[in-house]
Amino acid sequence: MASDDAVRATNDDAAQCKRFAVEKGYWQDPFITLLTQRSQNKHAPEISRGYYARVMAMRTLLQKFIKMTDGNCQVVNLGAGFDTTYWLFKSNGIKAKSFVEMDFPTVTSKKCFFIRKGEALLNAIASDEEDIQISKSEIHGQDYHLVSANLRDIKEVERKLHDCHLDKSLPTVFIAECVLVYIDSDKTKVLLNWITENFTSALFLNYEQVNMQDKFGEVMIENLKQRDCSLPGVSACASLQAQKIRFTDTGWEAADGMEMTNIYKSLPHADVHRVEKLEFMDERELLDQLFSHYCIVWAWKDPNNIGLGSIDLT
Ligand SMILES: C[S@@+](CC[C@H](N)C(=O)[O-])C[C@H]1O[C@@H](n2cnc3c(N)ncnc32)[C@H](O)[C@@H]1O
């Protein structure tokens, strides 16, 4: 099993990479600076471009879902870390009935601390103290919930989502960005199954590694091992097909997905052109390798035909 401390530390890395990219001008996010300190390290342009593509694509899919449901929906971000999408969307008038973020208590208590300290973060959740309950590691507001749970423990996940008063008949999107790979595949199956058994209409957006059975994958696994961080869920990252099958095997109606190489090509060209001028990149090869080892897979369950199967990146 991966050391949970090492897994939790991956969130600090992700948040610092995002802050670095935002400060370079890849995309705008006034909230990330309230959640993480400036990185001591310089990050390679390939890394920032990778984050840019991931952030843009995940937000596009999420926005399409919220628009399709007219905001009558719920968002559950599993292993959310220091994600800022709730604040970014709300400040742009994009709202869901409920936005839930779940992570290990060590991560959620740090996030709680930053939210208390960062006025703009707290005010977005509630302008009145009576509308919000904050404990050391959890927050319950009108439309925002931050809860701690181990995703490997389905009973705990169930209990914590129950505390958020979710309506299981309302369309709900589950998001996992670089999370499931740290969880044993059997436990992920239990989680994915539980969602389809309990929610009437659901969408899952999963950003994760793919094509991990080659040399590049081997090196990535070895590097993480050196940091005491193993990838017990990597078997589902063998190919795009394997990524999709894990959803169709756990009660999801269908799944689709794209490698980041193709997703990057599908992003709005004018913005990609702007971003490509931000930093000089020595070798395009490393970026191509990175893009071919990450993907986004989306899976849906849509018995009422609200159109979840038509959500994509075109
Ligand atoms: C690489 S970080 C990604 C954070 C965020 N999703 C993002 O994209 O910026 C992985 C996150 O998953 C969380 N995580 C991994 N395994 C988990 C588990 N079993 N239970 C709860 N959270 C978990 C970690 O604590 C960490 O915050």
The ligand as an ORCA input file, in Angstrom:
! r2SCAN-3c Opt
* xyz 0 1
  C      -2.420     14.287     -6.748
  S      -3.460     14.896     -5.497
  C      -4.724     15.652     -6.501
  C      -5.532     16.687     -5.770
  C      -6.634     17.324     -6.628
  N      -7.573     16.317     -7.076
  C      -6.029     18.059     -7.809
  O      -6.239     17.621     -8.931
  O      -5.357     19.061     -7.599
  C      -4.267     13.412     -4.911
  C      -5.279     13.684     -3.796
  O      -6.028     12.498     -3.544
  C      -6.160     12.344     -2.144
  N      -6.369     10.909     -1.861
  C      -5.667      9.858     -2.355
  N      -6.101      8.702     -1.810
  C      -7.130      9.035     -0.982
  C      -7.985      8.276     -0.118
  N      -7.845      6.947      0.007
  N      -8.916      8.937      0.600
  C      -9.043     10.288      0.503
  N      -8.256     11.060     -0.292
  C      -7.308     10.438     -1.018
  C      -4.834     12.856     -1.606
  O      -4.894     13.161     -0.232
  C      -4.601     14.078     -2.481
  O      -5.200     15.237     -1.969
*
